Amino acid sequence: MFNFWTVVYLIFIGVVAGYAARLLVKGPDPMTWWQTMLLGIVGSFIGGFGAYLVFGWDDDEGFFQPSGLIFSILGAIVALLIWRVVRRRTSGA
């Protein structure tokens, strides 16, 4: 499933989707560039899972799959909002 170009694709989509999610969701999110990249990569898999559930895309690859740019950004937004809730609960604020 994963080869060199898949990893390059995930890194590129991760950076773009992570920064787009941080721009679209208002509020401070102090993250390094690699945390933003991981946010986008996680978002890509969340978006792939969502597309699989809603539209039945890529049934042969299963539910655990990376997504395209739009669903990666949507998934990164979901991951960012979940991260904020978890961070708020653990910090006691």
C-alpha positions, -999 to +999 in steps of 0.1 A: +000+000+000+027+025+009+056+032-013+080+062-017+055+084-037+027+076-013+048+089+016+057+120-004+021+126-013+011+122+024+037+147+035+027+173+008-011+169+015-003+169+053+014+203+051-012+219+028-042+204+047-028+212+081-021+248+074-054+252+056-072+238+086-054+262+110-062+291+087-099+282+085-105+276+122-102+307+142-082+308+174-046+303+185-030+269+179+006+270+187+021+242+167+054+235+150+055+228+113+058+191+118+028+191+142+008+209+115+020+183+090+009+155+113-025+172+117-029+172+080-019+136+076-043+125+103-069+147+086-063+129+053-071+096+069-101+110+087-113+125+054-107+091+036-127+073+063-155+099+060-156+096+022-156+058+025-186+059+049-206+086+031-199+079-005-185+044-006-154+056-024-126+031-030-143+001-016-114-021-026-089-002-004-111-004+028-119+023+053-083+031+062-071+052+033-057+087+026-080+112+009-077+140-016-071+176-008-107+187+000-115+158+023-081+160+039-087+197+048-122+187+062-106+159+081-079+182+094-105+206+107-122+178+125-089+166+140-080+202+150-114+207+168-110+173+186-074+183+196-087+216+211-114+197+232-088+172+244-063+200+252-089+220+270-099+191+292-064+181+301-053+217+309-083+223+331-092+255+315 
